[in-house]
Amino acid sequence: MTLKYANRMDQVKGLETREIIKFIGKSDIISFAGGLPAPELFPLEELKEISAKVLEECGSDALQYVPTDGYLPLREMIAERMQKTGVKTSAENILIINGSQQGIDFSGKLFLNPGDVVISEKPCYLGAIGAFRSYQAKFVDIPIDNDGIKVGELEKTLSQTPKAKLIYVTPDFQNPTGISWSVTRRKEFIEVVNKFHLPVIEDNPYGEIRFEGKNIPPIKAFDTEGNVVFLGTFSKILCPGFRIGWICASRELVKKYTMLKEVADLQCNTMAQREVALYLSEYDITININKIRQVYKRRRDLMIQIIKEEFPPEAKYSVPEGGLFLWIEFPKHINGRELLEKTLQEKVAFVPGGCFYPNGGHENSIRLNFSNMPEEKIVVGMKRLAKIIHKEL
Ligand SMILES: Cc1ncc(COP(=O)(O)O)c(C=O)c1O
């Protein structure tokens, strides 16, 4: 007997990045595919100590249910960290969630009816495409340039798209292109958004992983109407396994998201929340973040150097000032998915760029992750990649 699934399941597909990572598993493939942080930078010794201390000091409280909105000292510390980036906020504006991915999913649940339109950047984070599609949304994607989303096109699209229901953006070291929006563009964006009164989901997992240039306040810092929902996470600055992220939004929106969290999973893991809170109070996380910045910068530089020296000049690449990814575009006849089949035979993986376009096309691009592989593997993998690309061109 075949089971009858909900209509929305027609739109639900596994994420291609996850499929590639699963396929690679623990094999000897050199992977530039996933968005995995460098595991050797997880503060393992500190976290061992913190974990024992949480159980010793908090006893059974560390194993008990907590209110849905999260462990209050953690929410207070997050609010304090956000204030330092220029966002006026307090613990009341913070909801702890299972990584920013849950915030994306809840945003779909909160705002989208079947057939509604999500306005996104072009290209756009694959996990957001998957999550919003599961609410039967359509996408209208707006081109970006080196300063961010093209606000003129955004304004035109918004005025012509009555079904536009939410805007999803990643203004800091975007996944997949690595592009970061300029301050001017952020201000212009808010001016446009304020005219249309749409919720903006600002997904910001990489903002603190800056290698060079000045820190830029998040879009939330320029939000005058309370339209912006900021999604933050400890996944890339501490470790993803805790699954601790947060929503920072107006009190009204936090109440709505909290109701969704309550019916979805009641709360985040109590131990993990307390461990992150204790880590933040006993250690200076910026020391850890600085280590991450240094290592990833070296890896980015190495990748760029090999691209410059070994890739054909037709390969156009981004030089991100932070984050985990760089982006390469090839002439039109090169297909990223076909290229992956060939590079996998040589034991090198990446994510084909076409995956990041919700409306298809743009298959002549690839995303490379530089955070996860050690330098010697970056050298070997990038040289193999260069050889295959030369053959294809
Ligand atoms: C843009 C973006 N948003 C969200 C996520 C999910 O992060 P989290 O581990 O906080 O759920 C990722 C992970 O790679 C990402 O790149």
The ligand as an SDF file (V2000), in Angstrom:
LIG
                    3D

 16 16  0  0  0  0  0  0  0  0999 V2000
   23.7780   30.6110    5.5850 C   0  0  0  0  0  0  0  0  0  0  0  0
   23.5860   29.5300    6.5800 C   0  0  0  0  0  0  0  0  0  0  0  0
   22.5250   29.5620    7.3760 N   0  0  0  0  0  0  0  0  0  0  0  0
   22.3070   28.6140    8.3050 C   0  0  0  0  0  0  0  0  0  0  0  0
   23.1670   27.5450    8.4490 C   0  0  0  0  0  0  0  0  0  0  0  0
   22.8590   26.5110    9.4910 C   0  0  0  0  0  0  0  0  0  0  0  0
   23.6030   26.7540   10.6330 O   0  0  0  0  0  0  0  0  0  0  0  0
   23.2500   26.1570   12.0560 P   0  0  0  0  0  0  0  0  0  0  0  0
   24.2700   25.1130   12.3390 O   0  0  0  0  0  0  0  0  0  0  0  0
   23.3220   27.3100   12.9860 O   0  0  0  0  0  0  0  0  0  0  0  0
   21.8640   25.5950   11.9840 O   0  0  0  0  0  0  0  0  0  0  0  0
   24.2900   27.4460    7.6280 C   0  0  0  0  0  0  0  0  0  0  0  0
   25.2040   26.3180    7.7610 C   0  0  0  0  0  0  0  0  0  0  0  0
   26.1330   26.0990    7.0640 O   0  0  0  0  0  0  0  0  0  0  0  0
   24.5040   28.4700    6.6710 C   0  0  0  0  0  0  0  0  0  0  0  0
   25.5560   28.4580    5.8490 O   0  0  0  0  0  0  0  0  0  0  0  0
  1  2  1  0
  2  3  1  0
  2 15  2  0
  3  4  2  0
  4  5  1  0
  5  6  1  0
  5 12  2  0
  6  7  1  0
  7  8  1  0
  8  9  2  0
  8 10  1  0
  8 11  1  0
 12 13  1  0
 12 15  1  0
 13 14  2  0
 15 16  1  0
M  END
$$$$
